[in-house]
Structure formats: C-alpha cells, structure tokens
Amino acid sequence: MAAQLTALDVMRAGPVIPVIVLHDVATAVPVAKALVAGGVRMLEVTLRTPQALACIEAIARDVPDAVVGAGTIRSAADAKAAAAAGARFGVSPGFTDTVAHACRDAQLPLLPGVATSSEVMQAREAGFEQMKFFPAMQAGGVAMLKAWQGPFFDVQFCPTGGVTPGNAAQFLALSNVVCVGGSWLVPTDAVAQKDWARITTLAWDTASLKP
C-alpha cells in the first residue's frame, strides 16, 4: 500500500506538474514512462476525455515509479471514480465544498482551483493551504500572486493556465509558488507521433526552471 500523500508532497516533487490530456489508453503508459525517465513523477491526467479514467488505471497499474493524479475534478462522482481508478491526488479547476469533502472521503489530497481572493478565503476556511491558481495568466499572473503574498501569507500556489517554459521561472521565483502546472511537457503532436524521447527531453528540461 502506497503511503498517503499530502498536497504539499505533490507540489514539492518537482517544479512542474504536467497537465496531461489523453485520448487513447494505448498512449498512457508510454507517456508516463517517458515523463518518469525525464525525472517527472507527479502526473496529472485530466478528466477531459472519455478515456481518462482508463488511462489513470493503466498508469497506476503499469508504471510504479509514477504518481498519477486526476485533474479536472468537478464533482463528487469525479473524485470517487478517480480514486477507484488508482489516482493518488486530485486537482480541480475551481473550489466547492462538495468536491472538497468527496476528495477527503476518498483520501485524495486535493489542489483546489482558485482565481479570486474570495475563493482563496473559502478554500482556506475549508482547511486548504495549497491551491491551484487557475487560469493563472487570465486571472492576473505573477502580479496577482505578488499581491496575494501579504494577505495570504500562509497559502502556497501552483499556477496553471498559460504557464509556459518562457514564463515558468517568473512564477517559480515567487515565495508563495511551490510549482507550476504545464501542458507543454506532453505536446499533442509528440503523442500522435509516439515521440516519447521528445517528452523525456521536455521533462528533463524542467529541472533548469528551479530558481
């Protein structure tokens, strides 16, 4: 039985959590192995496709060095299904008490999504200290996170949404940012071409983003 993770464990594993959209179960294990080979172990597979849960199950079963989580958790049903498939953490695009309770019941450490000060306060009242800032660029980017350093001194963020290799270091330099979420590690064309070596290289390149 794998040890229970915390949201902070998930965030501290590396500077980037890959945000992965998979349309074919056959690509799930090769993608996960390619990322792990590049030193990236925390993998967020988003629940945006009908195949997502089966992909999570395949990675959990066949890639023991990976820690697979479920992104785009929007309901209690999503949380339960993700946990049943073998997900070890959850990420949501927003915050609701229903999702928070469901993830706790399923023993899924959750990074709830927040985009406003009120949402940060709601999540903090519910006991969360680590949150996903989403959509990061559209919601104010680095400037917003700097503004939050004072009033939300006890909150740590994973900005996601519009984060790229070109701006990731600016986010990671902030004292209230532990990691970022990014989709660039798993390009659609690389998956289509089965260019697993390219994904491994992109994963290795994230190490240079650490401030």
Secondary structure by P-SEA (a helix, b strand, c coil): ccccccaaaaaaccccccccccccccaaaaaaaaaaaacccbbbbbccccaaaaaaaaaaccccccbbbbcccccaaaaaaaaaacccbbbbccccaaaaaaaaaaccccbbbbccaaaaaaaaaacccbbbcccccccccaaaaaaaccccccbbbbcccccccccaaaaaaccccccccccccccaaaaaacaaaaaaaaaaacccccc
